[in-house]
Amino acid sequence: MNWENIFKILGAYTQYKHYQILFDKYKLPKKASRDEMATELYKAVNDEGLLGPVISPSEFEEWLALHQIDGNNYTFVYNLETKLEEGLLKDLYYNRKNLIELKLWEIDYNNESEELEKVMPNLTDVKLTGIHRDEEKGTYIFSFVAPCEVTGSRLDGSTRIYKKLFFCHCVFFDNSNDMKIIFNPTSNLLNVNGVKKAKRNDWSPIADLFFEKVKEYVGDIHIKPPTWIPQALFQLAEEATSHKNPEITEKSFRVQEDIEKFAVKLLREAGIDTDNEPALVNKFVQDIQISFESQLVEVLGFNEEDDTITIFKQRSDGVTHIISVESTEDGFKTGSATQAARKSRQEGDIDLLGVLLKTNERVYKFLVEQGRDAYLIRSTNTFVEEGVVNIVIRRLNEYREQIQSSTVSCSGGSERITFPEAK
C-alpha cells in the first residue's frame, strides 16, 4: 500500500466522524484531530504486535473504498422491475479481485497543477474500487471513484479549475427490488467524468452516469418510475403531523355534525346554494375541521410517544405551495403553518417533503423529493450514516406496499387513496 497517497486522500475527504465509526468498531483510542486519527489508523494497520495488526490490510482496504458511503450524501432510490439473476451478485463478489479496476491508494491525490491531464493521470474514467458484502444489512455494494472538475480560487483570488475525486456507491438488497446510488454533492462542481448536472440542483445525470456503469457488471436492468411517491409523502406527512391524542380525536368526532351545520348556515347566509354546491360545502367543512383540531392541539397538546418523524418543509405541485417552519425542532405540529400545510396536502400532490428523524438521541434532517426514475433523499446534516437513511427508506416502502396493494384491489379510478390515522 502507498501510505503517502492514502494520507493525502484521508486528509482531503475523510471526516472525523468516519474515523470515529471505525475506531469504535476496533476499540482504538481516539485522538483530538483528524491528522492524529490518521496516524493512529496507520499504526493499527501496520504494527504487527504479538497477534498481528489490529486492522488487517484487507479490512482497511475495504474500509478505505467504502467509508464515503456515510456523510453529507444524496441517495437516489430506484425500484427494479425484476430482481437480478439468482446468484449473480454473489458471484461478482467472490470474483471481485479480478473486477476491481483501481485501488484508491494507487491514486496520487496531488491536484495543484493547472495542467489537468497531469493530475491523477491514472484516473481518467469511472473506476470500480471495490465490491462489498454486508451480511447484517443483506446488501451488496459497488464502490466507484471518478474524476471530477470543480471551480476554485488561486491565491490572488482569481478563478481556476481543479481535478478532484468523486466517490459513488451502488447498493443492491437481498430482500428488495430497491437499488440505491449514493454520492456527496460536491460544491462548485462543473462535471463528473464530463457529465454535468441538468440544472443547479438536478443531480440525476450524475446518478445516471453511475447507473450505466454498474450495468456493466450486473447486466441490463429496468426500473419502475416512482409514481407512488406523492401519495407516500402525503401519508407520511399526515402520520408525522398527527396529534395522536385520543381526547382530541373524540372531541373532533363529537362536533362533526355541528361543524357541518355551521358551514351550511354560513354559506347560505352568503347566498350560496349549498344543495347544488356539495364540493364547496365539503371543502369548507374540511377547512373548519382542520382549524378546530389545530386549536385543540394548542390547548391539549399532542402525544409524542414513539414520535420519531416530523415534518419541517412541504412543497406541492412543484412550486404551487412551499410551506416551511422557522423552528425545525418541532416541525409541523402546531400553529398556522400546520393548518396551511395540511390544507395544501388536500389540494395538490406533494413532490418534496422535509423530514426530521429523531433517533439515537440525534435529530437528522432530510429532503425527500420525487424524480423521474428515482426518488431522492437529500441529507442536510454534515454527516449521516447510511443506516439512518435506510430508516426513511423503510418507512416509505411501507407506504408503497399499502398504496400498490390498495391500487390493485381498486377497480380503476384516480381518486387519492387515504388511510386511517395511525394510532
N, C-alpha and C positions, 0 to 999 in steps of 0.2 A: 504494500500500500504506500502511496505517496502522501505522507502526512503534511508536507508543505502545502500541497494542493487542498488537502482536507481542511486544514486550518483556515485557508482563505475562504472556502465555501461556508464553513461554520461561522466565521466572523461576519460574513455578508448576509446570511439567510437564517441562521438558527437563533430562535428566541430563547430567553432564559427559561420560559415555561417548557420548551421542548426538552431542555436538559433535565428539568425537574421531574418530568414524567419518566424519563429513562433512569434517572438516579434513584427514584422511588422504587422502580422495578428491581434494580440490582442492589439496593440498600447502600448506595455510595454516599460519601459525605458531601454535602452541598457547600458551595463556595459563594462569595459575595458578588462576583462578577461573571459575565459570560466567558471572558478570557480564562479565568481561573477554573471555571467548569470545563472548558475545552481541554485544559492541561490535565485535570483530574480524569477526564474521559480517556485521554491518551494513555495515562498510567494504567487504567483499568483494562485496556485492550492489550497493552504491550508488556506489562510487568508479569512475568511468569509465576513468581511465588512458588510455594510448595505444591499447590494443586492446579497450577496453570492460571491463566488470566481470568479475572472476574467476568469479563465480557469476551467471548471468543471472537476472532476476526470475522467469522461468517455471520455471527449475530450482529456485530457492529456494521458490517457491510449492508445487511438487510435494513437496519435502522436508518442508516445514512440515506438510502434510496427512498425510504418510506416516510420519514418523520415529518415532511412538509404536508402530509395529509391532514395534520392538525394545524390550526392557525386562523387567521382572518380570511377565510376562504369563501368562495362561491361554490355551491353544489347544484349541478344540473341533474335532475332525476328523470330518467326515461323509463318507459314501460314497454318491454319487448313483446311482440305478438306471440312468439313461442319461445320456450326455454331453449338454451343451447343444447347441442347434441350431448347425450349422456356420456360422461367421462372425458369430454373434450378439455375442460379447464384443468382437471386433474392431470391429464397427460401433458398439457402445456407446462404446468407447474413442475412436474418431475423432469421435464426436458429444458428447464429454464436456463441452465448454464450454456446451452447451445443457442439459445434465442436472444439472450441479453447482448445488446449491441455496443454498450459503452458503460464502463464503471465511472461513477461520479469522481472518484479520486484520480481518474485519468485526465480530468479537465483542469488545466491551469487557469484558474479564475483571476486573470490579470487584465482588466478592461480599460486601462488608462490610455492606450494608443487610440488615436482617431482614425487610423487605418484599420477599419473594422475587419477586413479579411485576415488580418494578422492576429486578431483577438480570438482566443479559443478556437484555433483552426480545425480541430478535430470535432467541433460541434457546428455542423452546417445544415442539420435537418433534425426532425423529431427522432429521438433515440430511446429505445427501451432500456431502462436501467435495472429493472427487477420485476419478478412475478412472485407474489407473496400469498401465503395461506394463513387465514385467521380461523382456527377451529372453533373458538368461542363464539365468534360472530357468524360463522358459516359463510365466509366470503373469500373470493379470490381477487387480488388486487394487482393491476398492471401499473407500474410506475414509469413515467416518461420524463425526459428533460428535452427542452427545445431552446434554440437561440431566440432571443427577442431583442428588439431595439426600443430604447426609451430616450426621451429628451432629458438633458441635464444642463448644468452650468459649468463654465470654466471659472478659474479663479478671478478673472476680470468681470464676471457676471454675464458674459455672452453665452449664447445657447450652443450646445453641441449634442451629438448623438452617442450613446453608449450601447454596447452589446452586453446583454446580461443573460442569466439563466431563467428559464420559465419551467416550473415543475407542474406536473399534472398526474392525477391518479384516476384510473378507471376501475370501478368496483362492481363485481357480479356477486349475486346472492344464491345460496343453495336452494332456499325455500321460497323464492320470489322471482318474478319476471322483471323486477326492477334492476336498473343499472344506474350507477352514479358516475359523473365526471366532476372531479374536484380540482380546483386551482385557486391560486391567490390572484386577485385583480390588481396586477402591478400598476403603480402610479405612473403617469406620464407615458403610457405605452403607445408606441407607434405601430408595432406589429409583432406577431409571434410567427417565426419562420415565414415571413412575408404576408401573413394573413392579418387583416385589420379588423377592428370592431366595426359593426354595421353603422352604429352611431355612438354617441358619447357613452351611453350606459348599456348598450346592447352587446353583450359578450358572446352571443350564440355562435357567431362564426368561429370564434376560438374554440368553443366546445365542439363544434362540427369538425374542426381540424383533428382533434384527438379521437373523436368518434370514428372517423375514417381510418385513423392509424390503428386503433385496436381491432378493427375489422380485418386487418392484415393477418391477425393471429387467430381470431375466433370465427372468421368467415362472414358471409353476408348476413346481416341481421336487420329486421324491420321493426319499427316502433309504432305504438298506438298514440296518437295525439292526446294530450291531457285535457280533453273537452269536459271532464268531470270536475276539474279544479274549481271553477266558480261556485258550484254547488257545495263542494267540500269546504271551501273557505267560508261560505255562508253558514254552514253547520258549525264549523269551528268557532266562528265569531259569536254565533248565538249561544253556544255552550259555554264559551270562555267568559262571556259577559253576563251569563245568567246569575241571578242573585242566590239561587239555591236555598232560599229561605221559605220554608213551608207556610209560615204565617202570612207572608206577602202573597203567595200563591192562593191561599184560602181567601184573603180579603179581596183580591182581584177577581176571583171567580164569583164571589158573593155579590159584587156590584156590577157585574157584566150587563145584566138586564137594565139596570138603571142608566148605565152609560149609553146603551143603545137608544133608550127612550129620550135621554138628554140630547143626543146627537140629532135624532129625527126632529125634535122640537126646535132646536136652533136653526136647522136647515129650512124647516117650513116657515119659521119667522122671517127668514131671509128671502122667502119667495121661491124656494126650490121645491119642485115636485118630487118628493122622495120616493114615490111609488115607481116613477119612471127613471130614477137615477140610483139603482141599487149599488153600482160600483162606487159612486161618490159617497153614499152612506157608509158602505163598508170601510172605505179609506178613512173617513172622518172618525168612525168608531175606533179603528185601529190606532189612529194618532192620539186620541184621548186615552185609550188604554195604556199606550206607551208612556204618556206623560204622567198618568195616575200611578203607574207602577214605579216610575222613576222617583216620584215624591215619597212613596212608601219606603223605597230603598234608602233615601236620605234620612228617614226617621228610624227605621227598623234595622237597617244595615243588611249586609249580605253575608252569607255563610262561606268562610274561607277554608273550610275543611277540604283537603285534597285539591286545593285550588293552585295548580301548578302552572297553568297557562292563562295569560290575559292578553288583551289587545291594546296597542297604542297608536295604530295607524290603519286607515282603511281607504281604499280607492275603488270606486265603482265605475264601470263603463269607460275605462281608460282615463279620462280627465274630467268626467262629469262631476264627480264628487270626490274630494280629497279631504278627509277629516282626520285630525291627529290631536293628541292631548299634550299639554305642556309638560305635565309630570308623567313620566313613563313608569313610575313605580307602581301605581295603581291601575293604569290603563283605563279602558272604557268601562268603569264600574258605576260611577255616579255623575250627575251633573248634566249640563246641556249637551256636551259632546257625546254622551251616551245616547241621548234621545236622537240627536242628529244622525249618528252612525247607524242606529237601529232602523230609523226611517229610510235612510239611504239604502240599506241592505234589502228592504222590502221593495224598493223601486228600481233597482238595477243590479246587474251581475257584478260581483266583486272580482277584480283581477289582480289586486295586491292587498296583502294584509300584513301589518306589523305585529309580530308575535313576541311576547315576553314569556320566557320559560324560566321558572324557578326550580332549580334542582341542585343538590349538593351544596346548599347554603349560598348559592350564587344566582344572579339574575343574568340571563343571556337574551340578547335582542336579535331578532331575525326579521327579514322582509321576505315573504313568500309571494311569488309572482307567477302568473300564468305565462307560458310561452307557446310557440307554435308546435314544437316537437317534444318539449320537456317543460316541467315547471322548475323554477329556480328558487333556491333558498340562499339568501344573501346574509351573511353574518355581519353585524355592525359592532361586534366586540373586537378587541385587539387580538384575542386568542380564544378559540373554541375547539374543543376536542371533537373528532369525527363522531364519537359515540353520542354526544349531546345532540348533534344534528339528526342522528338516527331516531331520537325520541320524537321529533317533529314529523319525520317521515312516517314512522309507525302510526302516529295519530291520523295523519292524512290518509294512509292506506286503509284504516278502519272505516273512514267515511267513504272512501272509494268503493269498498266492498258493499256497504249499505246502499250507496247510490246505484251501483251497477245491478245489484240483486233486485232493487226496487224497480229499476227500469225494465228488467226482464219480466217481472211479474205484472207490469202495467201494460195494457193494450193500447199503444200509441199515446198521443197527446204530448204537448210541450210545456205543460204546467210545471212550475218549480215543485220539486219533491221536498217536503218538510218532515221533520221528525219531532217527536215529543221532547220537551225539555229534559235534559239529563238530571237525574236526582242525585 
